[in-house]
Amino acid sequence: MADEPQKKPHLSALVGHTNGLTKPASLAAATRAGGGGGGGGGATAPSKKLVIKNFRERPKLPDNYTQDTWQKLHEAVGAIQSSISIKYNLEELYQAVENLCSYKVSATLYKQLRQVCEDHVKAQILQFREYPFFTHRNDSLDSLLFLKKINKCWQDHCRQMIMIRSIFLFLDRTYVLQNSMLPSIWDMGLELFRNHIISDRQVQNKTIDGILLLIERERNGEAVDRSLLRSLLSMLSDLQQVYKESFEQRFLEETNCLYAAEGQRLMQEREVPEYLHHVNKRLEEEGDRVITYLDHSTQKPLIACVEKQLLGEHLSAILQKGLDNLLDENRISDLTQTYQLFSRVKGGQQILLQHWSEYIKNFGTTIVVNPEKDKDMVQELLDFKDKVDHIIEVCFQKNEKFINLMKESFETFINKRPNKPAELIAKYVDSKLRAGNKEATDEELERILDKIMIIFRFIHGKDVFEAFYKKDLAKRLLVGKSASVDAEKSMLSKLKHECGAAFTSKLEGMFKDMELSKDVMVQFKQYMQNQSDPGNIDLTVNILTMGYWPTYTPMEVHLNSEMIKLQEVFKTFYLGKHSGRKLQWQTTLGHAVLKAEFKEGKKEFQVSLFQTLVLLMFNEGDEFSFEEIKMATGVEDSELRRTLQSLACGKARVLIKNPKGKDVEDGDKFIFNGDFKHKLFRIKINQIQMKETVEEQVSTTERVFQDRQYQIDAAIVRIMKMRKTLGHNLLVSELYNQLKFPVKPGDLKKRIESLIDRDYMERDKDNPNQYHYVA
């Protein structure tokens, strides 16, 4: 064979065990090259040229070598399958396989090995057929023994195939690898086990029944052998389609039935928090099963099944039964769990959003529409807003959908009662900005104002807020009741940012008037120093631009001569500097500091102008009747009664009323109280307020409505001037877009009719729903 250099050399004479190397020719060449060594060491030793040559002829196998070698291998496989010791050296057996493969008997060797393995596996089925089959899944003991037996058979089979493969590794890595149609020795073992044991209908059913029974017991809270389950399910997975087709389908069907029944039962028995806690526990348990013994591919359908039966089928029922309670009681952890669980189910977040919105609208409406709660309305709104903000942040993971729907819901319920929320928010701001409010530091006040602005954004009728805010701001500025100029300007800045410069221009004008008035008073005091008779009264005047401030009804009263003289002096001074202007004195806004002497000593009183006029009368006498005081002061009847109440029936009783009583009646007499005592030197006597209620509120609201009519008229004329001709519906649509306050179609119709009557526009002769602008 020396004349056939292209063929690989025979190896058996050169090497023993190759440890699974698949390139024997290279190994043989290297061995022969090494064997030809020699030569001394040192730098001067000449290098030798190695020449590798094939054997001159192929060695011949001994007679009966193939048959004897297979016999040895057969005995070894039988020993492995019987779990007894092998009498041959493993290296020898490995070499024998390699030798047989080198002599082209690989195909026969593979068939013989397959047959031996198949015969052995076929024999194994007998032990399961002889094993008594149980008829009910309740026969858990029989079931467990059977599972252990099938598991032992599987473990033994795997161990045997690993050892057999190690002996026949050369065959596996040469012949089998080169034949794509042949399964590897390991796959061949799996195929045989599947075909002859697990594919047996009785064995398969009993195995899967037993596995399902164990899982059911574990779901019921019993302890089971999880390692046994892991091993058996791993076996079904290794046997390819058996897991998917035979086990997983039945497992998911039973899971579906179990949780469908459990969901129906527990929804009746348990409260929502306990039910959701149970759902969460079940999901964790099933997730743990996937990690511990189920195939990973089962995770998605299994979890989807639990979610559908325990959550998806009961979404509305859960929310109707328990969401309101969770929100009412601010159950943060339970709400967090609700959001997390509902987010797992298709449509879960959407239905939670709907119920969330309904809750906010319903709860908010109870705050807004009840007139008995008006006193606390704004504080309750702020508290409610804080609560829902906290729930969104902590429980709903700041989800934008929940934030936006919350805003829409607030806007819906707060405008169910027109105007009143706007009025009460303005009053709430007044209470926080008024002097004497010691509830909060500057930083806390700033935070409160920020929160108020958030509620303010939801209101449609912002002009109502503006009217009441302006009225209260005027009082704070004119009577010096403002807690902090910085806080006032901060609030103004927030309003400007929210509503634009036009909204705050008049409010800013009020501040400007107050600053200019200070400069005027400095000049007036210098002017008075140059007068020959400066008088005993120290006069301070605030010059108010009529368009900036609320409308005050002028009230004529009888001032004493000194006051009238001082007014004239100021009028001469001011008009001398600003010719063409007109001064109108607002007595209702006046106040004074009076000094008085009593038996106990001197006191100072901070009082209104009306209180001042009444008290000054008692310099002329000790007792006056109601009618006498009314004639002398000229104060309007109801205003005078309240003034006398404050002086004779309040905490600081400078006057004594006869007869006694809370209300001032015709014919009542008032006597100066010389025995008046008070721990303070300077005493502020507050005017008794009419419940601002009736008159002030009605007049302010009426002014707002009047302003709205002017704005509607202006908008209609503006639109018609631009369009010239327009249909009724399009005109109304344009008005809704332009007007910044809520308006009813009937109100718009009235204003259109009014403008037609006043010849600003006219109806089309042929189409009464068409209008033309009249230039």
C-alpha positions in Angstrom: 0.0 0.0 0.0 3.0 2.2 -0.2 2.0 3.4 -3.6 -1.2 5.0 -2.2 0.0 8.0 -0.2 -3.4 9.7 -0.3 -4.8 7.3 2.2 -4.7 7.8 6.0 -2.2 5.6 7.9 -3.5 2.8 10.2 -3.2 3.9 13.9 -3.7 0.9 16.1 0.0 0.0 16.2 1.0 3.5 17.2 -1.3 4.8 19.8 -3.4 3.6 22.7 -6.2 5.9 23.9 -6.9 9.2 22.0 -9.2 10.7 24.7 -11.8 11.5 22.0 -9.6 13.3 19.5 -11.1 13.3 16.1 -8.0 13.8 14.0 -6.1 10.5 14.4 -3.9 11.0 11.3 -2.4 14.1 12.8 -1.8 12.3 16.0 -0.2 9.4 14.3 2.1 11.6 12.3 3.2 13.5 15.4 3.9 10.2 17.2 6.0 8.9 14.4 7.8 12.3 14.0 8.5 12.2 17.8 9.8 8.7 17.5 12.4 9.6 15.0 14.0 12.1 17.5 17.6 12.0 18.6 20.2 14.7 18.2 22.1 16.5 20.9 21.2 19.7 22.5 23.1 23.0 22.3 23.2 25.9 20.0 25.5 24.2 17.4 23.4 21.1 16.9 22.3 21.0 13.2 18.5 20.9 12.7 17.1 17.7 11.1 14.5 17.6 8.4 11.5 15.5 9.4 9.9 13.5 6.7 6.5 11.8 7.4 5.7 8.7 5.3 2.7 6.4 5.1 2.9 2.8 6.1 4.1 0.7 3.2 1.1 -1.6 3.7 -2.1 -1.6 5.8 -1.9 -3.9 8.8 -4.4 -6.8 8.7 -6.9 -7.4 11.4 -6.8 -10.8 13.2 -9.4 -13.4 12.1 -12.8 -12.9 13.9 -11.6 -9.6 15.2 -14.8 -7.7 14.3 -17.1 -10.4 15.8 -15.0 -10.8 19.0 -14.7 -7.0 19.5 -18.5 -6.5 19.1 -19.0 -9.3 21.7 -16.8 -7.4 24.2 -18.7 -4.2 23.4 -22.1 -6.0 23.7 -21.1 -7.4 27.1 -20.0 -4.0 28.3 -23.3 -2.4 27.2 -25.2 -5.2 28.9 -23.2 -4.7 32.1 -24.0 -0.9 32.0 -27.7 -1.6 31.5 -27.7 -4.2 34.3 -25.7 -1.8 36.6 -22.9 -4.3 37.2 -19.2 -3.8 36.8 -17.6 -3.9 33.3 -14.8 -6.5 33.1 -13.0 -4.7 30.3 -10.9 -1.6 30.5 -12.8 1.5 29.2 -9.8 2.7 27.2 -9.6 -0.7 25.6 -13.3 -0.6 24.7 -12.9 3.0 23.3 -10.0 1.8 21.2 -11.9 -1.1 20.0 -14.7 1.2 18.7 -12.1 3.3 17.0 -10.5 0.3 15.4 -13.8 -1.0 14.1 -14.7 2.5 12.7 -11.3 2.6 10.9 -12.2 -0.6 9.1 -15.5 0.6 7.7 -17.8 -1.3 10.0 -19.4 1.9 11.5 -22.8 1.4 10.0 -23.1 -2.1 11.3 -21.7 -1.1 14.7 -24.4 1.7 15.0 -27.2 -0.7 14.0 -26.0 -3.3 16.5 -25.8 -0.7 19.3 -29.2 0.7 18.5 -30.7 -2.8 18.6 -29.2 -3.6 21.9 -30.5 -0.3 23.4 -33.9 -0.8 21.9 -34.2 -4.3 23.3 -33.3 -3.1 26.7 -35.8 -0.2 26.6 -38.6 -2.4 25.3 -38.0 -4.7 28.3 -38.5 -1.8 30.7 -42.1 -1.2 29.7 -43.0 -4.6 31.3 -42.5 -3.3 34.8 -45.0 -0.5 34.2 -47.5 -2.8 32.6 -47.3 -5.1 35.5 -47.6 -2.2 37.9 -51.2 -1.9 39.2 -52.9 1.1 37.5 -55.1 3.3 39.7 -58.5 4.3 38.4 -59.0 7.5 40.4 -56.7 10.5 40.8 -57.4 10.3 44.5 -55.2 7.2 44.7 -52.3 9.5 45.5 -50.1 6.9 47.1 -50.2 4.6 44.0 -49.6 7.6 41.9 -46.6 8.8 43.8 -45.0 5.3 43.8 -45.5 5.1 40.0 -44.0 8.5 39.5 -40.9 7.5 41.5 -40.6 4.3 39.5 -40.9 6.1 36.1 -38.4 8.7 37.4 -35.9 6.0 38.4 -36.3 4.3 35.1 -35.6 7.7 33.4 -32.6 8.5 35.6 -31.1 5.0 35.0 -31.7 5.4 31.3 -29.9 8.7 31.2 -27.0 7.5 33.2 -26.7 4.4 31.0 -26.8 6.4 27.8 -24.1 8.7 29.1 -21.7 5.8 29.8 -22.6 4.0 26.5 -21.9 7.2 24.6 -18.5 7.7 26.3 -17.5 4.2 25.0 -18.9 4.8 21.5 -17.8 8.4 21.4 -15.6 7.8 18.3 -18.5 6.4 16.4 -20.7 9.4 17.5 -18.2 11.9 16.4 -17.2 10.4 13.1 -19.8 8.2 11.4 -22.9 9.7 13.1 -21.7 13.3 12.6 -21.2 12.7 8.9 -24.7 11.2 8.5 -27.2 14.0 9.0 -30.1 11.5 8.9 -28.9 9.6 11.9 -29.6 10.8 15.5 -26.7 11.0 17.8 -26.3 8.2 20.4 -27.9 10.4 23.1 -30.8 11.5 20.8 -31.2 7.8 19.8 -31.6 7.0 23.4 -34.2 9.7 23.9 -36.1 8.5 20.8 -36.2 4.9 22.1 -37.4 6.0 25.5 -40.1 8.1 24.0 -41.2 5.6 21.5 -41.3 2.5 23.7 -42.1 3.9 27.2 -43.6 7.4 27.3 -45.6 7.0 24.1 -47.3 4.1 25.7 -50.8 5.5 26.2 -51.3 4.0 29.7 -47.8 5.0 30.9 -48.1 8.5 29.5 -51.6 9.1 31.0 -50.6 7.8 34.3 -47.4 9.9 34.4 -49.2 13.1 33.5 -52.1 12.3 35.8 -49.6 11.8 38.6 -47.7 15.1 37.9 -51.0 17.1 37.7 -52.1 15.5 41.0 -48.9 16.6 42.7 -49.3 20.1 41.4 -52.9 20.2 42.5 -51.9 19.1 46.0 -49.2 21.7 46.1 -51.7 24.4 45.1 -53.9 23.3 47.9 -51.1 24.0 50.4 -49.6 20.5 50.8 -45.9 19.9 50.7 -44.8 17.8 47.7 -41.6 16.4 46.3 -40.5 19.3 44.0 -37.3 17.6 42.9 -39.4 14.7 41.6 -41.6 17.1 39.7 -38.6 18.9 38.3 -37.0 15.6 37.1 -40.2 14.3 35.5 -41.1 17.5 33.7 -37.5 17.8 32.6 -37.9 14.3 31.1 -41.0 15.4 29.2 -39.2 18.5 27.9 -36.2 16.4 26.8 -38.6 14.1 24.9 -39.5 17.0 22.6 -43.2 17.3 21.8 -44.4 15.2 24.8 -44.3 18.2 27.2 -46.1 20.6 24.8 -48.7 18.2 23.4 -49.5 15.9 26.3 -48.7 17.8 29.5 -48.9 21.5 28.9 -52.3 21.5 27.2 -53.9 19.5 30.1 -52.0 21.4 32.7 -53.3 24.8 31.4 -56.9 23.4 31.0 -56.9 22.3 34.7 -55.3 25.5 35.8 -58.1 27.4 34.0 -60.8 25.4 35.6 -59.2 25.7 39.1 -58.8 29.5 39.0 -62.2 30.1 37.3 -63.9 28.4 40.2 -61.6 29.9 42.8 -62.2 33.5 41.4 -66.0 33.1 41.5 -65.9 31.7 45.1 -63.5 34.2 46.6 -65.1 37.2 45.0 -68.2 36.4 47.0 -66.3 35.5 50.2 -63.6 38.1 50.6 -63.2 41.8 50.7 -61.3 43.4 47.9 -58.0 44.0 49.6 -57.9 40.3 50.8 -58.9 39.1 47.4 -56.2 41.1 45.6 -53.7 39.9 48.1 -54.7 36.3 47.3 -54.4 37.0 43.5 -50.9 38.4 44.1 -50.0 35.4 46.1 -51.2 33.0 43.4 -49.3 34.9 40.7 -46.1 34.6 42.8 -46.7 30.9 43.4 -47.2 30.2 39.7 -44.1 32.2 38.9 -42.1 30.1 41.4 -43.4 26.9 39.8 -42.0 28.0 36.5 -38.7 28.7 38.0 -38.6 25.5 40.1 -39.9 22.7 37.9 -42.0 23.8 34.8 -40.5 24.5 31.4 -39.8 28.3 30.9 -42.1 28.2 27.8 -45.1 27.6 30.0 -44.7 30.8 31.9 -46.5 33.2 29.5 -49.7 31.1 29.0 -49.8 30.0 32.7 -49.6 33.6 34.1 -52.0 34.8 31.4 -54.5 32.1 32.6 -54.2 33.1 36.2 -54.6 36.8 35.4 -57.6 36.2 33.2 -59.5 34.0 35.6 -58.7 35.8 38.9 -58.5 39.4 37.5 -59.8 39.8 33.9 -63.1 38.2 34.6 -63.8 40.3 37.7 -62.4 43.8 36.8 -65.6 45.7 37.1 -66.8 43.7 40.1 -63.6 44.3 42.0 -63.7 48.1 41.5 -67.5 48.4 42.2 -67.1 46.4 45.3 -64.0 48.0 46.8 -62.3 50.9 45.0 -64.4 53.7 46.7 -63.5 52.3 50.2 -59.8 52.0 49.4 -59.8 55.6 48.2 -62.0 56.9 51.1 -59.7 55.3 53.6 -56.5 56.2 51.7 -55.3 52.6 51.7 -52.0 53.3 49.9 -50.6 49.8 49.8 -53.9 48.3 48.7 -54.3 50.9 46.0 -50.7 50.3 44.8 -51.5 46.6 44.6 -54.7 47.3 42.7 -52.8 49.4 40.1 -50.0 46.9 39.7 -52.5 44.0 39.2 -54.8 45.8 36.9 -51.9 46.9 34.8 -51.1 43.3 34.1 -54.5 42.6 32.4 -55.6 43.8 29.0 -58.1 46.7 29.5 -57.4 46.7 33.3 -55.9 50.2 33.4 -58.7 51.6 31.2 -61.4 50.4 33.5 -59.5 51.6 36.6 -59.2 55.0 34.9 -63.0 55.2 34.4 -63.7 54.3 38.0 -61.0 56.7 39.2 -62.6 59.5 37.3 -66.1 58.7 38.6 -64.8 58.6 42.2 -63.2 62.1 41.9 -66.3 63.6 40.3 -68.7 62.1 42.8 -66.6 62.9 45.9 -65.8 66.4 44.6 -69.4 67.1 43.8 -70.3 66.4 47.4 -67.8 69.1 48.5 -69.0 71.7 45.9 -72.7 71.5 45.6 -73.7 71.5 49.3 -74.2 75.2 50.5 -73.9 74.0 54.1 -70.2 73.1 53.4 -69.3 76.5 51.8 -67.3 77.6 54.9 -64.9 74.6 54.5 -65.2 74.1 50.7 -61.8 75.4 49.6 -59.9 73.7 52.4 -61.7 70.4 51.6 -60.8 70.8 47.9 -57.2 71.4 48.7 -57.1 68.4 51.0 -58.8 66.3 48.4 -56.3 67.4 45.7 -53.4 66.6 48.0 -54.8 63.2 48.6 -55.3 62.3 44.9 -51.9 63.7 44.0 -50.3 61.5 46.6 -52.2 58.4 45.3 -51.1 59.2 41.8 -47.5 59.6 42.8 -47.2 56.6 45.1 -49.8 54.2 43.9 -50.2 54.9 40.2 -46.5 55.5 39.4 -47.2 59.1 38.2 -49.1 57.7 35.2 -49.9 60.6 32.8 -53.3 59.1 32.0 -54.3 59.2 35.6 -53.0 62.7 36.0 -54.8 64.1 33.0 -58.1 62.4 33.8 -57.8 63.7 37.4 -57.6 67.2 36.0 -60.5 66.7 33.7 -62.6 65.3 36.6 -61.8 68.2 38.9 -62.7 70.7 36.2 -66.0 68.8 35.7 -67.2 68.7 39.3 -66.0 72.2 40.3 -68.0 73.8 37.6 -71.2 72.0 38.5 -72.0 74.9 40.7 -71.3 78.1 38.8 -69.6 81.1 40.4 -69.6 80.0 44.1 -66.3 78.0 44.1 -64.6 81.1 42.4 -66.0 83.4 45.0 -65.0 81.1 47.9 -61.5 80.6 46.5 -61.1 84.4 46.4 -62.2 84.7 50.0 -59.9 81.8 51.1 -56.9 83.7 49.5 -58.1 86.8 51.4 -58.0 84.9 54.7 -54.5 83.7 54.0 -53.1 87.1 52.9 -54.8 89.2 55.6 -52.8 90.6 58.5 -53.1 88.6 61.7 -52.9 85.3 59.8 -50.1 83.6 61.9 -50.9 80.1 60.7 -48.1 79.8 58.2 -44.5 80.9 57.6 -43.7 82.7 54.4 -42.6 79.5 52.8 -45.8 77.7 53.9 -47.9 80.6 52.6 -46.2 80.4 49.3 -47.0 76.7 49.0 -50.6 77.3 50.0 -50.9 79.9 47.2 -49.4 77.5 44.7 -52.0 74.9 45.7 -54.8 77.5 45.4 -53.6 78.3 41.9 -54.0 74.7 40.9 -57.6 74.7 42.0 -58.1 78.1 40.4 -57.1 76.7 37.0 -60.1 74.3 37.0 -62.6 77.2 37.3 -64.4 78.4 34.2 -65.8 81.7 35.6 -62.5 83.3 36.5 -64.1 86.8 36.2 -66.1 86.0 39.3 -62.9 85.2 41.2 -61.3 88.5 39.9 -64.3 90.6 41.1 -64.2 89.1 44.7 -60.4 89.1 44.8 -60.3 92.7 43.8 -62.9 93.7 46.4 -61.0 91.8 49.2 -57.6 93.2 48.0 -59.0 96.7 48.2 -60.0 96.2 51.8 -56.6 94.8 52.7 -54.7 97.6 51.0 -56.9 100.5 52.3 -57.3 99.3 55.9 -53.7 98.1 56.1 -54.7 94.5 56.7 -52.3 92.9 54.3 -50.0 90.4 56.0 -47.2 90.8 53.5 -46.6 92.9 50.4 -44.3 90.2 49.1 -47.0 87.6 49.4 -49.5 89.9 47.7 -47.2 90.5 44.8 -46.3 86.8 44.6 -50.1 86.0 44.3 -50.4 88.7 41.6 -47.5 87.3 39.7 -49.1 83.8 39.8 -52.4 85.2 38.5 -50.6 87.1 35.7 -48.8 84.0 34.7 -52.0 82.0 34.7 -54.5 84.4 33.1 -52.3 87.0 31.3 -51.5 90.7 31.8 -55.1 91.9 31.0 -56.5 89.9 33.9 -54.2 91.6 36.5 -53.8 95.0 35.0 -56.4 96.6 37.3 -55.0 94.7 40.3 -51.6 96.0 39.5 -53.1 99.5 39.2 -54.4 99.2 42.8 -50.8 98.6 44.1 -49.6 101.5 42.0 -52.2 103.8 43.5 -51.1 102.9 47.0 -47.5 103.7 46.2 -48.4 107.0 44.5 -50.6 107.9 47.5 -47.6 107.6 49.8 -45.7 110.1 47.7 -48.7 112.5 47.7 -48.9 112.3 51.5 -45.3 113.2 51.9 -45.8 116.3 49.8 -49.1 117.1 51.7 -47.4 116.9 55.1 -44.8 119.5 53.8 -47.7 121.6 52.5 -49.5 121.5 55.9 -46.3 122.6 57.7 -46.5 125.9 55.7 -50.1 126.5 56.7 -50.9 129.0 59.4 -53.4 126.7 61.2 -52.4 123.0 60.6 -55.2 121.8 63.0 -55.3 118.9 65.4 -56.2 116.1 63.0 -53.5 114.2 61.2 -55.1 113.4 57.8 -54.0 110.5 55.5 -55.7 110.2 52.1 -55.4 107.4 49.6 -55.9 108.6 46.0 -57.7 105.8 44.1 -58.1 105.6 40.3 -61.8 104.9 39.8 -61.3 102.3 37.0 -58.9 100.1 39.0 -60.9 99.8 42.2 -64.2 98.1 43.0 -67.3 100.3 42.6 -68.3 101.8 46.0 -71.7 103.4 46.6 -71.0 107.0 47.8 -72.6 107.7 51.2 -73.2 111.3 52.3 -72.6 111.8 56.1 -72.3 114.8 58.3 -68.6 115.4 59.1 -67.7 117.8 61.8 -66.3 121.2 60.9 -62.6 120.3 61.4 -62.9 117.3 59.1 -64.7 119.4 56.4 -62.0 122.1 56.7 -59.2 119.5 56.3 -60.9 117.9 53.3 -61.0 121.3 51.6 -57.4 122.0 52.4 -56.4 118.6 50.8 -58.7 119.3 47.8 -57.0 122.7 47.2 -53.5 121.1 47.5 -54.2 118.1 45.2 -56.2 119.9 42.5 -53.5 122.6 42.5 -51.1 119.9 41.4 -53.4 118.0 39.1 -55.8 120.3 37.4 -58.8 118.7 35.6 -59.2 115.9 38.1 -62.2 115.2 40.3 -62.1 114.0 43.9 -64.9 111.9 45.2 -64.7 111.1 49.0 -65.5 107.5 50.0 -66.6 107.7 53.6 -67.4 104.0 53.8 -63.6 103.3 53.5 -62.5 105.9 56.1 -61.0 105.0 59.5 -59.5 106.9 62.4 -57.6 106.7 65.7 -59.3 108.5 68.6 -57.9 109.3 72.0 -60.3 109.0 74.9 -60.1 109.5 78.7 -61.8 107.2 81.2 -61.7 106.9 85.0 -59.1 104.2 84.6 -57.0 106.3 82.3 -56.3 107.1 78.6 -57.1 104.8 75.8 -56.8 104.9 72.0 -59.4 103.4 69.7 -58.9 102.3 66.1 -62.4 102.8 64.5 -64.2 103.3 61.2 -65.3 106.8 60.1 -68.9 106.0 61.1 -67.8 104.9 64.6 -65.7 108.1 64.8 -68.7 110.3 64.1 -70.8 108.6 66.7 -68.1 108.7 69.4 -67.3 112.4 68.8 -71.0 113.2 69.6 -70.3 112.2 73.2 -67.9 115.2 73.5 -71.1 117.3 73.5 -73.2 115.1 75.9 -73.4 111.9 77.8 -76.6 110.4 76.4 -78.3 110.4 72.9 -81.2 108.4 71.4 -80.9 106.4 68.2 -82.9 109.0 66.3 -80.6 111.9 67.6 -77.5 110.1 66.5 -79.0 109.3 63.1 -79.9 113.0 62.5 -76.5 114.3 63.7 -74.3 111.9 61.8 -76.4 111.4 58.6 -75.3 107.7 58.5 -77.7 105.4 56.6 -80.1 103.5 58.9 -78.8 99.9 58.6 -75.2 101.1 58.6 -75.8 103.1 61.8 -77.4 100.2 63.6 -74.4 98.0 62.9 -72.1 100.9 64.0 -73.9 101.3 67.3 -74.0 97.5 67.8 -70.2 97.4 67.5 -69.8 100.2 70.1 -72.4 99.1 72.7 -72.9 95.4 72.2 -69.4 94.1 71.2 -66.4 93.1 73.4 -65.2 96.7 73.8 -68.4 98.5 75.1 -67.5 102.2 75.0 -71.2 103.0 75.0 -74.0 101.5 77.2 -77.3 100.7 75.4 -80.6 101.1 77.2 -82.5 98.9 77.2 -79.9 96.0 76.9 -80.0 93.7 74.0 -78.1 92.5 70.9 -80.1 94.4 68.4 -80.4 98.2 68.0 -84.1 99.3 67.9 -85.8 102.6 67.4 -86.0 104.6 70.6 -82.9 103.0 72.1 -80.7 105.3 74.1 -76.9 105.3 74.3 -74.8 106.5 77.3 -71.0 107.1 77.4 -69.4 104.4 79.5 -67.0 106.4 81.8 -66.2 103.2 83.7 -64.8 101.5 80.5 -61.9 99.1 81.3 -59.6 97.2 79.0 -56.2 95.6 79.5 -54.9 97.1 76.2 -54.0 100.8 75.6 -54.8 100.7 71.9 -58.1 98.9 71.1 -59.4 98.0 67.7 -63.2 98.1 67.6 -64.3 96.1 64.6 -67.4 97.1 62.7 -70.0 94.4 63.0 -70.2 92.9 59.5 -73.4 92.2 57.8 -73.3 88.7 56.5 -71.4 89.8 53.4 -73.8 87.7 52.1 -76.7 89.3 50.9 -75.8 92.7 49.7 -72.1 92.6 48.9 -72.2 89.2 47.3 -75.3 90.0 45.2 -73.9 93.3 44.1 -70.5 91.8 43.2 -72.1 89.0 41.3 -74.4 91.3 39.5 -71.5 93.5 38.5 -69.8 90.3 37.1 -72.9 89.4 35.1 -73.2 93.0 33.8 -69.5 92.9 32.7 -70.2 89.6 31.0 -73.0 91.1 29.0 -70.7 93.9 27.8 -68.1 91.2 26.8 -70.7 89.1 24.9 -71.9 92.2 23.1 -68.3 93.2 22.2 -67.5 89.7 21.0 -70.6 89.5 18.8 -69.9 92.9 17.2 -66.2 92.0 16.7 -67.1 88.7 14.9 -69.9 90.2 12.8 -67.7 93.2 11.8 -65.1 90.7 10.5 -67.4 88.2 8.9 -70.1 90.7 7.7 -72.7 87.8 7.3 -72.9 84.7 9.5 -75.4 82.0 10.4 -76.7 81.7 14.0 -75.0 78.4 14.7 -71.6 79.5 13.4 -71.9 82.8 15.4 -72.6 80.9 18.6 -69.7 78.5 17.9 -67.3 81.4 17.4 -68.6 83.0 20.7 -67.9 79.8 22.6 -64.4 79.9 21.3 -63.8 83.5 22.3 -65.5 83.9 25.6 -63.6 82.9 28.7 -66.5 82.3 31.0 -69.4 79.8 30.8 -72.4 81.0 29.0 -75.8 79.5 28.1 -77.2 79.5 24.5 -80.3 81.4 25.8 -78.1 84.2 27.1 -76.3 84.5 23.8 -79.7 84.7 22.0 -80.8 87.5 24.3 -77.6 89.5 23.5 -78.1 89.0 19.8 -81.7 90.2 20.0 -80.5 93.2 22.0 -77.9 94.1 19.3 -80.5 93.7 16.5 -82.8 96.1 18.4 -79.9 98.6 18.8 -79.2 98.3 15.0 -75.7 96.8 15.3 -76.8 93.9 13.1 -80.0 92.7 11.3 -81.6 89.4 10.3 -81.6 88.2 6.7 -85.1 88.8 5.1 -85.2 85.4 3.6 -83.4 83.4 6.3 -84.1 84.4 10.0 -81.1 82.3 11.1 -78.7 84.5 9.1 -77.3 87.8 10.4 -75.8 90.8 8.6 -73.5 93.3 10.2 -74.8 96.9 10.0 -71.9 99.3 9.3 
